[in-house]
Amino acid sequence: MRNLQPIQNVFLRQDYNVGKINLVVLHGLLGSKTNFKNLVNSTQISKYLKSAYLLDVRNHGDSPKTQTMSYEEMACDLKHFIVNHNLKNVVFMGHSMGGRIIFSYLENFPNDWPLGNVIVDVGPGKSDGKNYIKKLQEIDLKNKNLKDIEQNIYEVVKNKVMTQLIITNLTSTNKDGININYDWRLNIDSISQFSNQGHKEFRSNYNGPVCVICGEKSEYVNYNDRNRFLQIFPKIDIDKDIHFIAGAGHWVQVEKPREFINLTSQYLSQF
């Protein structure tokens, strides 16, 4: 790996001191460290955990804003985080972009693999960047109420769950004035450049256990994509280790939280 400058990820730490696992959670594009907080706090999951570390990746949430952003850089950030916190018995969990950060980590750091991985609705093959980020940049956030901005965002992404997620990335300014202006809390310019690059294909020889959880109605992964996971997890059992939750789309953990928690709990019980 080329010489990269890692950031210090801002994170939310939750201590349980029940199990031995240190769960490190990576959100998706335009997400934040709070996205999985309630899920991780569920007794079914937390009973296997020593601690959970929910990270804001670069240019998201409260983590540093940088001009450059790539999967290689974010894998380097993750490695830096694990070393700095001296984490052992690590299991990764990543949704969408977060899952692809895990793929990049496994590819670039084969001597420091985690105990296991929970991959949420994303595959290791090539994918194109999403054009909606540029359209979000074009939304005028000034002198508008939040309801109007929410409608503007929905017109771009056409998804209620995604709209509510994106709304959490807005911060209000001049609250004491007559009009409340809004601005992006995340670095949407760097994220837009990252999204427009398209995303590479990942490969590794990771030989540990893995759990892949996808939505049956997802636009990102479908049943016919299962064999692609062999290029990153050559020992995966595509019939037993890859799950498609009925009635769920890309935001499977939000749309079907009970099913998601059950599958995750079952997976963590082996460690």
C-alpha positions in Angstrom: 0.0 0.0 0.0 1.3 3.4 -0.9 2.1 5.9 1.9 -1.2 7.3 3.0 -2.0 9.8 5.8 -4.7 8.4 8.1 -7.2 10.5 10.0 -8.3 10.2 13.6 -11.8 8.8 13.2 -14.4 10.3 15.6 -16.3 7.4 17.2 -19.0 6.4 19.6 -17.9 3.7 22.1 -20.3 1.5 24.0 -18.9 -0.9 26.6 -20.8 -4.1 27.6 -18.0 -6.3 29.1 -20.1 -9.4 28.5 -18.5 -11.2 25.6 -15.0 -11.0 24.1 -15.8 -9.3 20.8 -14.8 -5.7 19.9 -17.3 -4.8 17.2 -16.2 -2.1 14.8 -19.1 -0.6 12.8 -18.8 1.3 9.5 -21.8 3.2 8.1 -22.7 3.7 4.5 -22.4 6.8 2.2 -24.0 9.9 3.9 -24.4 7.9 7.1 -22.9 8.5 10.6 -21.7 6.7 13.7 -25.2 6.8 15.2 -26.8 4.7 12.5 -26.3 1.3 14.1 -26.4 2.4 17.8 -29.8 1.0 18.6 -29.2 -2.3 16.8 -25.9 -2.9 18.6 -27.5 -2.0 21.9 -30.0 -4.8 21.5 -29.5 -7.5 24.1 -29.3 -10.2 21.4 -26.2 -8.6 19.9 -24.6 -6.9 23.0 -24.5 -10.1 25.0 -21.6 -11.2 22.8 -19.7 -8.0 23.0 -16.9 -6.5 25.1 -17.3 -3.2 23.4 -18.7 -1.6 20.2 -16.9 1.2 18.3 -19.2 3.0 15.9 -17.0 5.2 13.6 -17.6 8.3 11.5 -15.6 7.7 8.4 -13.6 10.6 6.8 -15.7 13.5 5.5 -18.8 12.2 7.4 -20.3 13.1 10.8 -17.7 14.6 13.2 -14.6 13.1 11.6 -12.0 15.2 9.8 -12.8 16.6 6.4 -10.2 15.8 3.7 -9.8 16.7 0.1 -9.0 13.2 -0.9 -11.2 10.1 -0.2 -10.7 6.6 -1.5 -11.4 3.1 -0.2 -7.7 2.6 0.2 -7.5 5.7 2.4 -10.5 4.6 4.5 -9.0 1.2 5.0 -5.8 2.9 6.2 -7.9 5.0 8.6 -9.5 1.8 9.9 -6.1 0.1 10.4 -4.8 3.2 12.2 -7.9 3.1 14.5 -7.5 -0.5 15.4 -3.8 -0.1 16.2 -4.3 3.1 18.2 -6.9 1.5 20.3 -5.0 -1.8 20.6 -8.1 -3.7 19.7 -8.1 -7.5 19.8 -10.9 -10.0 18.9 -12.3 -7.6 16.3 -15.4 -8.3 14.2 -16.2 -5.7 11.5 -19.7 -4.7 10.5 -20.2 -2.5 7.5 -23.2 -1.3 5.5 -22.9 -0.4 1.8 -19.8 1.9 1.5 -18.8 0.6 5.0 -18.8 -3.0 3.7 -16.6 -2.0 0.8 -14.2 -0.3 3.3 -14.0 -3.7 4.9 -13.2 -5.4 1.6 -10.4 -2.9 1.0 -9.0 -3.6 4.5 -9.0 -7.4 3.9 -7.3 -6.8 0.6 -4.6 -4.5 1.9 -3.9 -5.8 5.4 -3.8 -9.7 5.1 -1.6 -10.0 8.2 -4.1 -8.3 10.5 -7.5 -9.8 9.6 -10.4 -9.6 12.0 -12.1 -12.6 13.6 -15.1 -12.1 11.4 -17.2 -9.8 9.2 -20.8 -8.8 8.9 -21.4 -7.3 5.4 -24.6 -5.5 4.9 -26.1 -5.2 1.4 -23.0 -4.7 -0.8 -20.8 -6.9 -2.9 -17.1 -6.8 -3.9 -17.6 -6.3 -7.6 -17.2 -3.1 -9.6 -19.9 -0.5 -9.2 -20.6 2.9 -10.6 -20.8 6.0 -8.4 -24.3 7.3 -7.6 -25.3 10.5 -9.5 -27.6 11.7 -6.7 -24.7 13.3 -4.7 -24.2 15.9 -7.4 -27.9 16.7 -7.4 -27.9 17.0 -3.6 -25.1 19.6 -4.0 -27.4 21.7 -6.2 -30.2 22.0 -3.6 -30.4 25.5 -2.3 -30.3 25.2 1.5 -30.7 29.0 2.2 -33.9 30.6 3.5 -35.9 27.4 3.4 -37.7 25.5 6.1 -36.7 22.0 6.8 -39.8 20.5 5.3 -39.1 22.1 1.9 -35.5 20.9 2.0 -36.7 17.4 2.9 -39.0 17.4 -0.1 -36.2 18.6 -2.4 -34.0 15.7 -1.1 -36.8 13.2 -1.6 -37.2 14.3 -5.2 -33.6 13.4 -5.7 -33.3 10.1 -4.0 -36.9 8.8 -4.3 -36.6 6.9 -1.0 -38.1 7.9 2.4 -35.5 6.1 4.5 -32.6 7.6 2.5 -34.2 11.1 2.8 -34.4 10.8 6.6 -30.8 9.7 6.7 -29.6 12.6 4.6 -31.6 15.1 6.7 -29.5 14.2 9.7 -26.5 15.6 7.9 -27.9 19.2 7.9 -26.9 21.7 10.5 -28.8 25.0 11.1 -27.1 28.4 11.2 -28.1 31.9 12.4 -30.8 30.4 14.7 -31.4 33.8 16.3 -32.3 35.5 13.1 -35.6 35.6 11.4 -34.6 33.0 8.8 -32.9 29.7 9.6 -30.3 28.7 7.0 -29.0 25.2 6.7 -25.6 23.8 5.6 -24.1 20.4 5.2 -22.4 18.9 8.2 -20.4 16.5 6.0 -18.0 17.3 3.3 -20.3 16.9 0.4 -17.8 18.2 -2.2 -15.2 15.5 -1.4 -17.9 12.8 -1.2 -19.3 13.8 -4.6 -15.8 13.5 -6.1 -15.4 10.1 -4.5 -18.8 8.9 -5.7 -18.2 10.0 -9.3 -15.0 7.9 -9.4 -16.8 4.6 -9.7 -15.7 1.8 -7.4 -13.1 -0.9 -7.9 -13.4 -4.6 -7.6 -11.9 -6.2 -4.5 -10.2 -9.5 -3.9 -8.7 -11.2 -0.8 -8.0 -14.7 0.6 -9.8 -14.1 3.9 -10.4 -17.5 5.4 -12.5 -16.6 8.5 -16.3 -16.8 8.9 -18.5 -14.2 7.3 -22.1 -13.2 7.4 -23.7 -11.3 4.5 -27.1 -9.8 5.0 -28.9 -8.3 2.1 -32.4 -7.1 1.3 -34.4 -9.2 -1.1 -35.6 -6.0 -2.9 -32.1 -4.4 -2.9 -30.9 -2.5 -6.0 -27.3 -3.2 -5.0 -27.1 -6.9 -4.5 -29.3 -9.7 -5.8 -29.4 -13.5 -5.5 -27.5 -14.0 -8.7 -24.5 -12.1 -7.3 -23.7 -14.6 -4.6 -20.8 -16.2 -6.4 -19.0 -12.8 -6.6 -18.4 -13.0 -2.8 -16.0 -15.9 -3.5 -13.5 -13.4 -4.8 -13.2 -11.8 -1.4 -14.3 -14.7 0.8 -13.1 -17.9 -1.0 -14.3 -20.1 1.8 -17.8 -18.6 2.0 -20.8 -21.0 1.8 -23.0 -19.1 -0.6 -26.1 -21.1 0.5 -25.6 -20.7 4.3 -23.6 -17.5 4.8 -25.4 -15.1 2.5 -28.9 -14.1 3.6 -31.6 -12.2 1.7 -34.3 -10.8 4.0 -37.8 -10.8 2.5 -39.5 -7.5 2.0 -36.3 -5.4 2.6 -34.4 -3.2 0.3 -30.9 -1.6 0.6 -31.6 -0.3 4.1 -32.3 -3.8 5.4 -31.2 -3.1 9.0 -33.8 -0.2 9.2 -36.6 -1.9 7.3 -36.3 -5.3 9.0 -34.4 -4.7 12.3 -35.7 -7.9 14.1 -34.6 -10.2 11.3 -31.2 -8.3 11.0 -30.6 -8.6 14.7 -31.5 -12.3 14.7 -29.0 -13.1 11.9 -26.3 -11.0 13.4 -26.8 -12.6 16.9 -26.7 -16.1 15.4 -23.4 -15.3 13.6 -21.7 -13.7 16.7 -22.6 -16.7 18.9 -19.8 -18.8 17.3 -17.0 -16.6 18.7 
